[in-house]
Amino acid sequence: MIDLGLPHVHSGKVRDIYAVDDDRLLMVTSDRISAFDVVMEEPIPHKGRVLTAMSAFWFEQLADVVPGHLLSTDLADLPASVQKVAAEADLAGRVMLTRRAEMLPVECIVRGYITGSAWKEYSRHGTVHGAPMPTGLRESDRLPEPVFTPSTKAEAGGHDENITFDAAADLLGRPLAEKVRDVSLELYRRGADWARERGILVADTKFEMGLIDGELVLCDEVLTPDSSRFWPADAWRPGETPPSFDKQPVRDYLDGLGWDRTPPPPPLPEEVVRATSERYVEAYERITGRSFAGWPGVDG
């Protein structure tokens, strides 16, 4: 965590959050990477900038579906007292100045393909988050329609818990839960259609939402390789698990070691770190059509 001279609010596996004032937060996205819920010792170059740049892109693209909390990604818009230390700490391209929201106590997960924990549940019970699904689905199959599958937010050090929509309605109240569901599904459809046209399938994704003055807003990161499963469309085969545009090189390397997935993690070789960084950058450039070299803080 970097001392920015601002009150520290929270640190997660990737982000550090600071209070700017009563109405605004500063989110700093690091190059940290986790695998199997353990943070690796080695940072992934430019990972934080990719997540910030991609989130900024989607906040802009999807603003007509739901307002976002993002105000700026420019160091020049930070408080004057913070700008110098932020520049010296190489934070250009890794900051999001945001409106402060009252965060909802659910993770808004949308699935367009059946994989991960959803596939495991379906294999055993024929359901996803307790809801019956069509028979005969194969792993990685595209679902007939995207499904909203919420989860509760984990306490520090814990794991998110998949819940039914009715359980989400008990937490949020049914009218808000229905709005969150409908907005999440539309965000996914818009993002997935955009990505598909560019050769990437969004298998599933997680949104975080909050309330500002009673208005629903989209928060945190949006449709990034960390919050979503991105598959190359040309590698998708129902019945198999396609490679993903994220930390796949890290997972593959660790899987080959027989590591027991408890800290401390094994060191990552330079080639694994480099390959992972390249995956993140490729996902950004393919989806946005923009050169990553043009993002603040990137050296050519």
Secondary structure as UniProt FT lines:
FT   STRAND          8..11
FT   STRAND          15..19
FT   STRAND          24..29
FT   STRAND          34..35
FT   TURN            36..37
FT   STRAND          38..39
FT   TURN            45..46
FT   HELIX           47..61
FT   TURN            62..65
FT   STRAND          70..72
FT   HELIX           75..77
FT   HELIX           80..88
FT   TURN            89..90
FT   TURN            92..93
FT   STRAND          95..99
FT   STRAND          102..103
FT   STRAND          106..113
FT   HELIX           116..125
FT   STRAND          127..128
FT   TURN            129..130
FT   STRAND          131..132
FT   TURN            135..136
FT   TURN            139..140
FT   STRAND          142..148
FT   STRAND          151..152
FT   TURN            156..157
FT   STRAND          161..162
FT   HELIX           165..172
FT   HELIX           174..196
FT   TURN            197..199
FT   STRAND          200..212
FT   TURN            213..214
FT   STRAND          215..219
FT   TURN            225..227
FT   STRAND          228..232
FT   HELIX           233..235
FT   TURN            238..239
FT   HELIX           248..255
FT   TURN            256..258
FT   HELIX           270..288
FT   HELIX           292..294
FT   TURN            296..297
//
